[in-house]
Amino acid sequence: MKAYIFPGQGSQSKGMGGELFDEFDFYTKTADDVLGYSIKTLCLQDPDRQLNNTLYTQPALFTVNTLYYLKAIQEDPAAPACLAGHSLGEYNALLAAGAFRFDLGLRIVKKRAELMSRAPSGGMAAVINCGIDKLSACLRNAGLDGVDIANYNADSQIVIAGAQEDMAAAYPIFDVQGIVYVPLKVSAAFHSRHMAPLKEEFGSFLHGIDFSPLRAPVLSNVDAAFYSDDKLVDRLSAQLCSSVRWRDSVLRMRASGVSRFKEVGPGDVLTKLDGKIL
């Protein structure tokens, strides 16, 4: 059994999408109409250096992931056993499961990007080769209660998020203990309690959308459980300020019988993570 998995923010790179923009020109033109700019120019040339700006990154990745998905099902039309995506990638999983059309999905992602781009200032950092129990103890002993686990990617790779002053205070604590701590180039503390003010506004926006019933199982980042149609809006709005439980999601898919994970999008970030998890 196979699962399609879609990468999220951080996997973008100049040149992503390549010839797929021309091959699936209907989707490229649709994206241009929804966004009001050339998605092909942004991804292939990035003339204004906007590709790493959250406001542009998320719509770009959602579009490119979609093009990779169209190519994947063209080459292998057999339906996957389940679908999952890391953070933003979850929207591609829902698209593939039939929750919404491409144009509507892109409008949702555009709104999400707008909200996240104006989130309160904060920071994120990857903590390497430090188990979650040890990490939690370090934060607790240092009195850094405002720092959250943002991404539980694997036992050897965890991402934390918090206010800038807390993140700065965490660095010397980890350094003394020989724990590898890598600050990430982000403007806010994504997937943490610091995003909570945006949850209500995004939830109100989502409640105005007519979602279609899912045609395939999709894993939720929030709790590593399968989506149900009646909880779709709640989980998507909660995802903004909840930890991405990718490790648990991969293990859940494996327990469900998935033996092959196919990453659908630019790069191989999730493929490498899955190798560490499994």
C-alpha beads as a LAMMPS data file, in Angstrom:
LAMMPS data file: protein, C-alpha beads

278 atoms
277 bonds

1 atom types
1 bond types

-500.0 500.0 xlo xhi
-500.0 500.0 ylo yhi
-500.0 500.0 zlo zhi

Masses

1 110.0

Atoms # bond

1 1 1 0.000 0.000 0.000
2 1 1 1.228 3.487 -0.828
3 1 1 0.648 6.908 0.678
4 1 1 1.150 10.268 -0.973
5 1 1 2.863 12.793 1.304
6 1 1 3.148 16.504 0.520
7 1 1 5.927 18.806 1.822
8 1 1 5.332 22.179 3.445
9 1 1 7.068 25.523 3.882
10 1 1 10.832 25.139 3.874
11 1 1 10.939 22.855 0.843
12 1 1 10.629 25.736 -1.636
13 1 1 13.487 26.601 -3.959
14 1 1 13.986 28.753 -7.004
15 1 1 13.263 26.697 -10.128
16 1 1 10.701 24.417 -8.497
17 1 1 7.956 23.234 -10.822
18 1 1 10.080 23.508 -13.947
19 1 1 8.273 22.353 -17.082
20 1 1 5.165 21.352 -15.139
21 1 1 3.836 24.911 -15.421
22 1 1 3.583 24.524 -19.194
23 1 1 2.434 20.911 -19.068
24 1 1 -0.487 21.777 -16.789
25 1 1 -1.111 25.265 -18.121
26 1 1 -4.785 25.341 -17.079
27 1 1 -3.742 25.165 -13.426
28 1 1 -0.966 27.692 -13.994
29 1 1 -3.416 30.176 -15.513
30 1 1 -5.916 29.517 -12.723
31 1 1 -3.243 30.268 -10.127
32 1 1 -2.360 33.509 -11.906
33 1 1 -6.021 34.569 -11.854
34 1 1 -6.458 33.767 -8.146
35 1 1 -3.183 35.328 -7.004
36 1 1 -2.941 38.281 -9.362
37 1 1 0.650 37.563 -10.416
38 1 1 2.582 35.019 -12.487
39 1 1 3.187 31.910 -10.380
40 1 1 5.581 30.572 -13.020
41 1 1 7.733 33.711 -12.901
42 1 1 7.773 33.668 -9.098
43 1 1 8.873 30.025 -8.878
44 1 1 11.310 29.906 -11.771
45 1 1 12.874 33.374 -11.659
46 1 1 11.856 35.006 -8.358
47 1 1 12.863 38.434 -9.704
48 1 1 11.771 40.319 -6.584
49 1 1 13.122 37.716 -4.129
50 1 1 9.686 36.958 -2.710
51 1 1 9.746 33.160 -2.819
52 1 1 10.872 32.874 0.812
53 1 1 8.286 35.387 1.996
54 1 1 5.438 33.475 3.704
55 1 1 2.871 35.549 1.818
56 1 1 4.195 34.117 -1.457
57 1 1 5.786 30.851 -0.328
58 1 1 2.578 29.137 0.699
59 1 1 0.547 29.765 -2.491
60 1 1 3.616 28.857 -4.557
61 1 1 4.165 25.546 -2.776
62 1 1 0.481 24.646 -2.848
63 1 1 0.478 25.216 -6.611
64 1 1 3.722 23.349 -7.274
65 1 1 2.694 20.430 -5.046
66 1 1 -0.527 20.255 -7.053
67 1 1 1.385 20.081 -10.332
68 1 1 3.581 17.294 -8.972
69 1 1 0.449 15.452 -7.861
70 1 1 -1.118 15.752 -11.319
71 1 1 2.071 14.308 -12.800
72 1 1 2.133 11.498 -10.221
73 1 1 -1.405 10.312 -10.927
74 1 1 -0.749 10.614 -14.654
75 1 1 2.152 8.191 -14.288
76 1 1 0.475 5.955 -11.698
77 1 1 -3.345 6.269 -11.587
78 1 1 -3.754 3.717 -8.774
79 1 1 -5.326 5.445 -5.773
80 1 1 -3.205 5.770 -2.626
81 1 1 -4.279 4.111 0.611
82 1 1 -4.067 7.456 2.412
83 1 1 -2.740 10.993 2.155
84 1 1 -0.845 13.332 4.458
85 1 1 1.009 16.619 4.282
86 1 1 3.404 18.511 6.523
87 1 1 1.799 21.782 7.640
88 1 1 0.931 23.576 4.376
89 1 1 1.220 20.221 2.582
90 1 1 -1.905 19.061 4.397
91 1 1 -3.921 21.305 2.078
92 1 1 -2.611 19.358 -0.912
93 1 1 -3.582 16.114 0.813
94 1 1 -7.115 17.472 1.267
95 1 1 -7.186 18.642 -2.355
96 1 1 -6.177 15.167 -3.524
97 1 1 -8.923 13.703 -1.319
98 1 1 -11.536 15.911 -2.985
99 1 1 -12.251 18.387 -0.159
100 1 1 -12.127 21.318 -2.594
101 1 1 -11.219 22.309 -6.150
102 1 1 -7.776 23.698 -6.913
103 1 1 -8.924 27.304 -7.241
104 1 1 -10.814 27.197 -3.936
105 1 1 -7.902 25.482 -2.196
106 1 1 -5.559 28.189 -3.437
107 1 1 -7.875 30.894 -2.099
108 1 1 -7.837 29.185 1.301
109 1 1 -4.036 28.929 1.269
110 1 1 -3.776 32.574 0.182
111 1 1 -5.869 33.610 3.192
112 1 1 -3.760 31.411 5.494
113 1 1 -0.564 32.977 4.151
114 1 1 -1.926 36.481 4.661
115 1 1 -2.774 35.705 8.288
116 1 1 0.522 33.990 9.045
117 1 1 2.539 36.768 7.427
118 1 1 1.133 39.275 9.915
119 1 1 1.526 37.032 12.967
120 1 1 3.238 38.475 16.061
121 1 1 7.035 38.481 15.832
122 1 1 8.658 35.283 17.030
123 1 1 11.214 32.645 16.171
124 1 1 11.702 28.950 15.495
125 1 1 14.673 26.609 15.723
126 1 1 15.443 23.007 14.897
127 1 1 16.836 20.917 17.756
128 1 1 18.847 17.981 16.445
129 1 1 19.515 14.624 18.126
130 1 1 17.780 15.495 21.375
131 1 1 14.801 13.372 22.415
132 1 1 11.545 15.086 23.242
133 1 1 11.711 14.176 26.961
134 1 1 15.189 15.679 27.347
135 1 1 14.160 18.724 25.331
136 1 1 11.055 19.302 27.440
137 1 1 13.119 18.969 30.614
138 1 1 15.681 21.513 29.350
139 1 1 12.969 24.053 28.610
140 1 1 11.225 23.421 31.920
141 1 1 14.389 23.662 34.017
142 1 1 15.333 26.910 32.297
143 1 1 11.911 28.384 32.991
144 1 1 11.199 28.813 29.282
145 1 1 7.512 27.977 29.569
146 1 1 6.669 30.165 26.568
147 1 1 8.490 27.886 24.116
148 1 1 6.397 25.222 22.398
149 1 1 7.130 22.084 20.393
150 1 1 6.153 23.266 16.898
151 1 1 7.118 20.237 14.798
152 1 1 7.683 16.746 16.127
153 1 1 9.318 15.636 12.892
154 1 1 11.287 12.672 14.225
155 1 1 12.918 11.623 17.470
156 1 1 16.149 13.146 16.168
157 1 1 14.598 16.333 14.738
158 1 1 12.245 18.567 16.701
159 1 1 11.379 22.188 15.997
160 1 1 10.582 24.634 18.792
161 1 1 8.885 28.035 18.576
162 1 1 8.392 31.018 20.838
163 1 1 8.894 34.725 21.420
164 1 1 12.207 36.126 20.184
165 1 1 13.545 36.743 23.707
166 1 1 12.747 33.174 24.807
167 1 1 14.349 31.697 21.701
168 1 1 17.482 33.782 22.278
169 1 1 17.611 32.609 25.906
170 1 1 17.321 28.966 24.827
171 1 1 20.431 29.000 22.666
172 1 1 23.110 29.178 25.399
173 1 1 21.235 26.568 27.459
174 1 1 21.368 24.057 24.639
175 1 1 24.905 25.049 23.700
176 1 1 26.212 24.260 27.188
177 1 1 24.730 20.775 26.960
178 1 1 26.093 20.138 23.483
179 1 1 22.661 20.064 21.885
180 1 1 22.592 21.200 18.255
181 1 1 20.283 24.198 17.928
182 1 1 19.655 25.709 14.470
183 1 1 17.616 28.947 14.242
184 1 1 15.229 28.972 11.270
185 1 1 14.651 31.910 8.938
186 1 1 11.037 32.642 9.834
187 1 1 9.239 35.758 11.016
188 1 1 6.946 34.215 13.630
189 1 1 6.449 31.303 16.007
190 1 1 4.387 29.137 13.647
191 1 1 2.511 26.133 15.052
192 1 1 2.623 27.410 18.616
193 1 1 0.295 29.088 21.107
194 1 1 1.582 32.429 19.798
195 1 1 -0.520 31.886 16.658
196 1 1 -3.746 31.509 18.654
197 1 1 -4.993 35.055 17.891
198 1 1 -5.235 34.058 14.216
199 1 1 -7.185 30.859 14.814
200 1 1 -10.583 32.503 15.291
201 1 1 -10.315 34.674 12.189
202 1 1 -9.193 31.753 10.049
203 1 1 -11.933 29.551 11.498
204 1 1 -14.580 32.158 10.611
205 1 1 -13.205 32.289 7.074
206 1 1 -13.281 28.489 6.759
207 1 1 -16.842 28.249 8.066
208 1 1 -17.928 30.245 5.026
209 1 1 -16.625 27.561 2.652
210 1 1 -18.607 24.618 1.325
211 1 1 -16.227 21.653 1.621
212 1 1 -16.917 18.378 -0.198
213 1 1 -16.857 14.977 1.534
214 1 1 -13.425 13.353 1.557
215 1 1 -12.950 10.520 -0.921
216 1 1 -9.761 9.171 0.682
217 1 1 -8.292 9.004 4.228
218 1 1 -6.238 12.057 5.229
219 1 1 -4.042 12.330 8.342
220 1 1 -4.298 15.481 10.450
221 1 1 -1.152 17.222 11.736
222 1 1 -2.989 18.216 14.907
223 1 1 -3.474 14.763 16.411
224 1 1 -2.109 12.261 13.848
225 1 1 -5.653 10.937 13.444
226 1 1 -7.689 10.610 10.278
227 1 1 -9.897 13.508 9.260
228 1 1 -13.661 13.283 9.487
229 1 1 -15.800 15.598 7.360
230 1 1 -17.499 17.177 10.366
231 1 1 -14.175 18.118 12.025
232 1 1 -12.394 19.478 8.956
233 1 1 -12.784 23.183 9.765
234 1 1 -11.897 22.691 13.429
235 1 1 -8.698 20.823 12.605
236 1 1 -7.571 23.210 9.889
237 1 1 -8.013 26.263 12.109
238 1 1 -6.387 24.483 15.072
239 1 1 -3.413 23.524 12.901
240 1 1 -2.170 27.132 12.973
241 1 1 -1.356 26.958 16.682
242 1 1 -0.867 23.197 17.148
243 1 1 2.280 21.114 16.883
244 1 1 2.820 19.270 13.605
245 1 1 2.923 15.639 14.703
246 1 1 4.665 14.269 11.642
247 1 1 6.472 11.408 13.404
248 1 1 3.194 10.123 14.819
249 1 1 1.447 10.541 11.469
250 1 1 4.042 8.427 9.659
251 1 1 3.856 5.714 12.310
252 1 1 0.052 5.783 12.100
253 1 1 0.184 5.288 8.338
254 1 1 2.646 2.426 8.706
255 1 1 0.385 0.795 11.322
256 1 1 -2.492 1.158 8.859
257 1 1 -0.614 -0.956 6.320
258 1 1 1.283 1.644 4.279
259 1 1 4.580 0.224 3.056
260 1 1 5.555 2.870 0.488
261 1 1 5.631 6.635 0.969
262 1 1 5.788 8.770 -2.179
263 1 1 6.726 12.398 -1.618
264 1 1 4.787 14.603 -4.035
265 1 1 6.417 18.008 -4.383
266 1 1 9.829 19.639 -4.725
267 1 1 12.750 18.070 -2.920
268 1 1 12.972 15.082 -0.576
269 1 1 12.643 16.608 2.910
270 1 1 9.864 14.252 3.987
271 1 1 11.471 11.204 2.407
272 1 1 14.577 11.791 4.532
273 1 1 12.461 12.345 7.649
274 1 1 10.500 9.167 7.036
275 1 1 13.756 7.258 6.781
276 1 1 14.722 8.504 10.253
277 1 1 11.288 7.718 11.694
278 1 1 11.065 4.205 10.284

Bonds

1 1 1 2
2 1 2 3
3 1 3 4
4 1 4 5
5 1 5 6
6 1 6 7
7 1 7 8
8 1 8 9
9 1 9 10
10 1 10 11
11 1 11 12
12 1 12 13
13 1 13 14
14 1 14 15
15 1 15 16
16 1 16 17
17 1 17 18
18 1 18 19
19 1 19 20
20 1 20 21
21 1 21 22
22 1 22 23
23 1 23 24
24 1 24 25
25 1 25 26
26 1 26 27
27 1 27 28
28 1 28 29
29 1 29 30
30 1 30 31
31 1 31 32
32 1 32 33
33 1 33 34
34 1 34 35
35 1 35 36
36 1 36 37
37 1 37 38
38 1 38 39
39 1 39 40
40 1 40 41
41 1 41 42
42 1 42 43
43 1 43 44
44 1 44 45
45 1 45 46
46 1 46 47
47 1 47 48
48 1 48 49
49 1 49 50
50 1 50 51
51 1 51 52
52 1 52 53
53 1 53 54
54 1 54 55
55 1 55 56
56 1 56 57
57 1 57 58
58 1 58 59
59 1 59 60
60 1 60 61
61 1 61 62
62 1 62 63
63 1 63 64
64 1 64 65
65 1 65 66
66 1 66 67
67 1 67 68
68 1 68 69
69 1 69 70
70 1 70 71
71 1 71 72
72 1 72 73
73 1 73 74
74 1 74 75
75 1 75 76
76 1 76 77
77 1 77 78
78 1 78 79
79 1 79 80
80 1 80 81
81 1 81 82
82 1 82 83
83 1 83 84
84 1 84 85
85 1 85 86
86 1 86 87
87 1 87 88
88 1 88 89
89 1 89 90
90 1 90 91
91 1 91 92
92 1 92 93
93 1 93 94
94 1 94 95
95 1 95 96
96 1 96 97
97 1 97 98
98 1 98 99
99 1 99 100
100 1 100 101
101 1 101 102
102 1 102 103
103 1 103 104
104 1 104 105
105 1 105 106
106 1 106 107
107 1 107 108
108 1 108 109
109 1 109 110
110 1 110 111
111 1 111 112
112 1 112 113
113 1 113 114
114 1 114 115
115 1 115 116
116 1 116 117
117 1 117 118
118 1 118 119
119 1 119 120
120 1 120 121
121 1 121 122
122 1 122 123
123 1 123 124
124 1 124 125
125 1 125 126
126 1 126 127
127 1 127 128
128 1 128 129
129 1 129 130
130 1 130 131
131 1 131 132
132 1 132 133
133 1 133 134
134 1 134 135
135 1 135 136
136 1 136 137
137 1 137 138
138 1 138 139
139 1 139 140
140 1 140 141
141 1 141 142
142 1 142 143
143 1 143 144
144 1 144 145
145 1 145 146
146 1 146 147
147 1 147 148
148 1 148 149
149 1 149 150
150 1 150 151
151 1 151 152
152 1 152 153
153 1 153 154
154 1 154 155
155 1 155 156
156 1 156 157
157 1 157 158
158 1 158 159
159 1 159 160
160 1 160 161
161 1 161 162
162 1 162 163
163 1 163 164
164 1 164 165
165 1 165 166
166 1 166 167
167 1 167 168
168 1 168 169
169 1 169 170
170 1 170 171
171 1 171 172
172 1 172 173
173 1 173 174
174 1 174 175
175 1 175 176
176 1 176 177
177 1 177 178
178 1 178 179
179 1 179 180
180 1 180 181
181 1 181 182
182 1 182 183
183 1 183 184
184 1 184 185
185 1 185 186
186 1 186 187
187 1 187 188
188 1 188 189
189 1 189 190
190 1 190 191
191 1 191 192
192 1 192 193
193 1 193 194
194 1 194 195
195 1 195 196
196 1 196 197
197 1 197 198
198 1 198 199
199 1 199 200
200 1 200 201
201 1 201 202
202 1 202 203
203 1 203 204
204 1 204 205
205 1 205 206
206 1 206 207
207 1 207 208
208 1 208 209
209 1 209 210
210 1 210 211
211 1 211 212
212 1 212 213
213 1 213 214
214 1 214 215
215 1 215 216
216 1 216 217
217 1 217 218
218 1 218 219
219 1 219 220
220 1 220 221
221 1 221 222
222 1 222 223
223 1 223 224
224 1 224 225
225 1 225 226
226 1 226 227
227 1 227 228
228 1 228 229
229 1 229 230
230 1 230 231
231 1 231 232
232 1 232 233
233 1 233 234
234 1 234 235
235 1 235 236
236 1 236 237
237 1 237 238
238 1 238 239
239 1 239 240
240 1 240 241
241 1 241 242
242 1 242 243
243 1 243 244
244 1 244 245
245 1 245 246
246 1 246 247
247 1 247 248
248 1 248 249
249 1 249 250
250 1 250 251
251 1 251 252
252 1 252 253
253 1 253 254
254 1 254 255
255 1 255 256
256 1 256 257
257 1 257 258
258 1 258 259
259 1 259 260
260 1 260 261
261 1 261 262
262 1 262 263
263 1 263 264
264 1 264 265
265 1 265 266
266 1 266 267
267 1 267 268
268 1 268 269
269 1 269 270
270 1 270 271
271 1 271 272
272 1 272 273
273 1 273 274
274 1 274 275
275 1 275 276
276 1 276 277
277 1 277 278
